[in-house]
């Protein structure tokens, strides 16, 4: 049972790291959006140097879009990782179900561990779906 708990701790730590990466990407997207607004206001204020301001604004806009694309790609990579961990949890749940059938003494423990893996898989899939939607919404900007 200690090995199963160790595996669950590893999966939980991996899930938390993935969630932190997604939240960091969300924060970066928010900062980029604010920065874009600030730059738009500044570029509108620089009417005397209009051609230079337009070129600068175009460059900044391009950099903001590139950064947003990188953040979106990071979110989608995290979604892929969540889906992989969900599939791994499903496989572990099946393995524990099988172990529960063959091991009379620890059948209850294996059933509980299998259910914990199923729960983790559902949770990871829910997060993956939520973050995929966020990434798609950011792509629509």
Phi and psi restraints in degrees (value plus and minus 20) as a CYANA .aco file:
   2 UNK   PHI     -84.5   -44.5
   2 UNK   PSI     -54.6   -14.6
   3 UNK   PHI     -85.2   -45.2
   3 UNK   PSI     -62.8   -22.8
   4 UNK   PHI     -82.4   -42.4
   4 UNK   PSI     -60.4   -20.4
   5 UNK   PHI     -87.5   -47.5
   5 UNK   PSI     -57.7   -17.7
   6 UNK   PHI     -82.4   -42.4
   6 UNK   PSI     -60.4   -20.4
   7 UNK   PHI     -84.7   -44.7
   7 UNK   PSI     -59.8   -19.8
   8 UNK   PHI     -84.9   -44.9
   8 UNK   PSI     -59.4   -19.4
   9 UNK   PHI     -83.4   -43.4
   9 UNK   PSI     -62.6   -22.6
  10 UNK   PHI     -80.7   -40.7
  10 UNK   PSI     -63.9   -23.9
  11 UNK   PHI     -85.7   -45.7
  11 UNK   PSI     -60.1   -20.1
  12 UNK   PHI     -84.8   -44.8
  12 UNK   PSI     -62.6   -22.6
  13 UNK   PHI     -82.8   -42.8
  13 UNK   PSI     -61.1   -21.1
  14 UNK   PHI     -83.9   -43.9
  14 UNK   PSI     -62.6   -22.6
  15 UNK   PHI     -83.3   -43.3
  15 UNK   PSI     -61.8   -21.8
  16 UNK   PHI     -86.9   -46.9
  16 UNK   PSI     -58.4   -18.4
  17 UNK   PHI     -84.0   -44.0
  17 UNK   PSI     -61.9   -21.9
  18 UNK   PHI     -84.1   -44.1
  18 UNK   PSI     -63.4   -23.4
  19 UNK   PHI     -82.4   -42.4
  19 UNK   PSI     -59.7   -19.7
  20 UNK   PHI     -84.3   -44.3
  20 UNK   PSI     -59.0   -19.0
  21 UNK   PHI     -83.0   -43.0
  21 UNK   PSI     -60.8   -20.8
  22 UNK   PHI     -86.4   -46.4
  22 UNK   PSI     -63.7   -23.7
  23 UNK   PHI     -83.5   -43.5
  23 UNK   PSI     -57.0   -17.0
  24 UNK   PHI     -84.9   -44.9
  24 UNK   PSI     -60.1   -20.1
  25 UNK   PHI     -85.2   -45.2
  25 UNK   PSI     -59.9   -19.9
  26 UNK   PHI     -80.9   -40.9
  26 UNK   PSI     -63.6   -23.6
  27 UNK   PHI     -84.0   -44.0
  27 UNK   PSI     -61.3   -21.3
  28 UNK   PHI     -82.4   -42.4
  28 UNK   PSI     -60.9   -20.9
  29 UNK   PHI     -81.9   -41.9
  29 UNK   PSI     -62.5   -22.5
  30 UNK   PHI     -83.3   -43.3
  30 UNK   PSI     -63.8   -23.8
  31 UNK   PHI     -83.6   -43.6
  31 UNK   PSI     -60.5   -20.5
  32 UNK   PHI     -85.2   -45.2
  32 UNK   PSI     -58.2   -18.2
  33 UNK   PHI     -83.9   -43.9
  33 UNK   PSI     -64.0   -24.0
  34 UNK   PHI     -82.9   -42.9
  34 UNK   PSI     -63.5   -23.5
  35 UNK   PHI     -81.4   -41.4
  35 UNK   PSI     -60.9   -20.9
  36 UNK   PHI     -81.3   -41.3
  36 UNK   PSI     -62.2   -22.2
  37 UNK   PHI     -83.3   -43.3
  37 UNK   PSI     -63.5   -23.5
  38 UNK   PHI     -81.6   -41.6
  38 UNK   PSI     -63.1   -23.1
  39 UNK   PHI     -87.8   -47.8
  39 UNK   PSI     -54.7   -14.7
  40 UNK   PHI     -84.6   -44.6
  40 UNK   PSI     -61.7   -21.7
  41 UNK   PHI     -84.2   -44.2
  41 UNK   PSI     -64.3   -24.3
  42 UNK   PHI     -82.7   -42.7
  42 UNK   PSI     -63.4   -23.4
  43 UNK   PHI     -87.1   -47.1
  43 UNK   PSI     -51.8   -11.8
  44 UNK   PHI     -88.9   -48.9
  44 UNK   PSI     -49.3    -9.3
  45 UNK   PHI     -97.5   -57.5
  45 UNK   PSI     -36.2     3.8
  46 UNK   PHI    -117.5   -77.5
  46 UNK   PSI      37.8    77.8
  47 UNK   PHI     -92.3   -52.3
  47 UNK   PSI     -45.1    -5.1
  48 UNK   PHI     -89.4   -49.4
  48 UNK   PSI     -53.5   -13.5
  49 UNK   PHI    -124.9   -84.9
  49 UNK   PSI      27.9    67.9
  50 UNK   PHI     -72.7   -32.7
  50 UNK   PSI     -72.5   -32.5
  51 UNK   PHI     -80.4   -40.4
  51 UNK   PSI     -60.8   -20.8
  52 UNK   PHI     -87.1   -47.1
  52 UNK   PSI     -62.0   -22.0
  53 UNK   PHI     -82.2   -42.2
  53 UNK   PSI     -59.1   -19.1
  54 UNK   PHI     -85.0   -45.0
  54 UNK   PSI     -64.8   -24.8
  55 UNK   PHI     -82.1   -42.1
  55 UNK   PSI     -64.5   -24.5
  56 UNK   PHI     -82.6   -42.6
  56 UNK   PSI     -63.4   -23.4
  57 UNK   PHI     -82.7   -42.7
  57 UNK   PSI     -60.3   -20.3
  58 UNK   PHI     -82.8   -42.8
  58 UNK   PSI     -62.8   -22.8
  59 UNK   PHI     -84.3   -44.3
  59 UNK   PSI     -64.2   -24.2
  60 UNK   PHI     -84.1   -44.1
  60 UNK   PSI     -64.2   -24.2
  61 UNK   PHI     -78.9   -38.9
  61 UNK   PSI     -62.0   -22.0
  62 UNK   PHI     -83.7   -43.7
  62 UNK   PSI     -62.7   -22.7
  63 UNK   PHI     -85.4   -45.4
  63 UNK   PSI     -59.6   -19.6
  64 UNK   PHI     -83.3   -43.3
  64 UNK   PSI     -63.5   -23.5
  65 UNK   PHI     -84.3   -44.3
  65 UNK   PSI     -60.0   -20.0
  66 UNK   PHI     -83.5   -43.5
  66 UNK   PSI     -63.0   -23.0
  67 UNK   PHI     -85.3   -45.3
  67 UNK   PSI     -59.7   -19.7
  68 UNK   PHI     -83.7   -43.7
  68 UNK   PSI     -60.0   -20.0
  69 UNK   PHI     -82.6   -42.6
  69 UNK   PSI     -60.6   -20.6
  70 UNK   PHI     -84.9   -44.9
  70 UNK   PSI     -62.1   -22.1
  71 UNK   PHI     -84.3   -44.3
  71 UNK   PSI     -61.2   -21.2
  72 UNK   PHI     -83.9   -43.9
  72 UNK   PSI     -61.5   -21.5
  73 UNK   PHI     -83.5   -43.5
  73 UNK   PSI     -58.4   -18.4
  74 UNK   PHI     -85.0   -45.0
  74 UNK   PSI     -60.3   -20.3
  75 UNK   PHI     -82.4   -42.4
  75 UNK   PSI     -65.0   -25.0
  76 UNK   PHI     -87.0   -47.0
  76 UNK   PSI     -53.8   -13.8
  77 UNK   PHI     -85.6   -45.6
  77 UNK   PSI     -59.8   -19.8
  78 UNK   PHI     -85.8   -45.8
  78 UNK   PSI     -57.4   -17.4
  79 UNK   PHI     -80.5   -40.5
  79 UNK   PSI     -65.1   -25.1
  80 UNK   PHI     -78.9   -38.9
  80 UNK   PSI     -61.8   -21.8
  81 UNK   PHI     -84.0   -44.0
  81 UNK   PSI     -61.6   -21.6
  82 UNK   PHI     -82.0   -42.0
  82 UNK   PSI     -60.6   -20.6
  83 UNK   PHI     -86.1   -46.1
  83 UNK   PSI     -56.7   -16.7
  84 UNK   PHI     -85.3   -45.3
  84 UNK   PSI     -62.4   -22.4
  85 UNK   PHI     -88.0   -48.0
  85 UNK   PSI     -54.5   -14.5
  86 UNK   PHI     -82.4   -42.4
  86 UNK   PSI     -63.3   -23.3
  87 UNK   PHI     -83.9   -43.9
  87 UNK   PSI     -58.6   -18.6
  88 UNK   PHI     -85.2   -45.2
  88 UNK   PSI     -60.6   -20.6
  89 UNK   PHI     -81.9   -41.9
  89 UNK   PSI     -61.1   -21.1
  90 UNK   PHI     -79.5   -39.5
  90 UNK   PSI     -64.7   -24.7
  91 UNK   PHI     -84.1   -44.1
  91 UNK   PSI     -61.4   -21.4
  92 UNK   PHI     -85.9   -45.9
  92 UNK   PSI     -56.5   -16.5
  93 UNK   PHI     -82.2   -42.2
  93 UNK   PSI     -63.8   -23.8
  94 UNK   PHI     -82.6   -42.6
  94 UNK   PSI     -62.2   -22.2
  95 UNK   PHI     -82.5   -42.5
  95 UNK   PSI     -61.4   -21.4
  96 UNK   PHI     -90.9   -50.9
  96 UNK   PSI     -54.6   -14.6
  97 UNK   PHI     -80.1   -40.1
  97 UNK   PSI     -64.5   -24.5
  98 UNK   PHI     -83.9   -43.9
  98 UNK   PSI     -63.5   -23.5
  99 UNK   PHI     -84.2   -44.2
  99 UNK   PSI     -55.8   -15.8
 100 UNK   PHI     -84.7   -44.7
 100 UNK   PSI     -55.1   -15.1
 101 UNK   PHI     -90.5   -50.5
 101 UNK   PSI     -53.8   -13.8
 102 UNK   PHI    -113.4   -73.4
 102 UNK   PSI     -37.4     2.6
 103 UNK   PHI    -134.6   -94.6
 103 UNK   PSI      83.5   123.5
 104 UNK   PHI     -83.7   -43.7
 104 UNK   PSI     -62.9   -22.9
 105 UNK   PHI     -87.6   -47.6
 105 UNK   PSI     -58.6   -18.6
 106 UNK   PHI    -129.5   -89.5
 106 UNK   PSI       1.6    41.6
 107 UNK   PHI     -78.4   -38.4
 107 UNK   PSI     -61.5   -21.5
 108 UNK   PHI     -85.5   -45.5
 108 UNK   PSI     -62.3   -22.3
 109 UNK   PHI     -80.8   -40.8
 109 UNK   PSI     -64.6   -24.6
 110 UNK   PHI     -83.6   -43.6
 110 UNK   PSI     -58.4   -18.4
 111 UNK   PHI     -82.5   -42.5
 111 UNK   PSI     -62.9   -22.9
 112 UNK   PHI     -85.7   -45.7
 112 UNK   PSI     -62.0   -22.0
 113 UNK   PHI     -85.1   -45.1
 113 UNK   PSI     -61.1   -21.1
 114 UNK   PHI     -80.4   -40.4
 114 UNK   PSI     -62.8   -22.8
 115 UNK   PHI     -87.0   -47.0
 115 UNK   PSI     -56.1   -16.1
 116 UNK   PHI     -82.9   -42.9
 116 UNK   PSI     -60.4   -20.4
 117 UNK   PHI     -86.8   -46.8
 117 UNK   PSI     -59.3   -19.3
 118 UNK   PHI     -81.9   -41.9
 118 UNK   PSI     -62.8   -22.8
 119 UNK   PHI     -82.2   -42.2
 119 UNK   PSI     -64.1   -24.1
 120 UNK   PHI     -83.6   -43.6
 120 UNK   PSI     -58.3   -18.3
 121 UNK   PHI     -84.4   -44.4
 121 UNK   PSI     -64.2   -24.2
 122 UNK   PHI     -81.5   -41.5
 122 UNK   PSI     -63.2   -23.2
 123 UNK   PHI     -82.2   -42.2
 123 UNK   PSI     -66.7   -26.7
 124 UNK   PHI     -82.6   -42.6
 124 UNK   PSI     -59.5   -19.5
 125 UNK   PHI     -85.8   -45.8
 125 UNK   PSI     -58.4   -18.4
 126 UNK   PHI     -82.8   -42.8
 126 UNK   PSI     -65.3   -25.3
 127 UNK   PHI     -82.2   -42.2
 127 UNK   PSI     -62.9   -22.9
 128 UNK   PHI     -79.7   -39.7
 128 UNK   PSI     -63.5   -23.5
 129 UNK   PHI     -84.0   -44.0
 129 UNK   PSI     -65.7   -25.7
 130 UNK   PHI     -80.6   -40.6
 130 UNK   PSI     -65.9   -25.9
 131 UNK   PHI     -94.2   -54.2
 131 UNK   PSI     -48.7    -8.7
 132 UNK   PHI     -85.0   -45.0
 132 UNK   PSI     -62.8   -22.8
 133 UNK   PHI     -81.3   -41.3
 133 UNK   PSI     -62.9   -22.9
 134 UNK   PHI     -81.0   -41.0
 134 UNK   PSI     -64.5   -24.5
 135 UNK   PHI     -83.6   -43.6
 135 UNK   PSI     -59.4   -19.4
 136 UNK   PHI     -87.7   -47.7
 136 UNK   PSI     -58.1   -18.1
 137 UNK   PHI     -85.0   -45.0
 137 UNK   PSI     -59.0   -19.0
 138 UNK   PHI     -85.1   -45.1
 138 UNK   PSI     -51.9   -11.9
 139 UNK   PHI     -91.4   -51.4
 139 UNK   PSI     -40.4    -0.4
 140 UNK   PHI    -102.5   -62.5
 140 UNK   PSI     -30.3     9.7
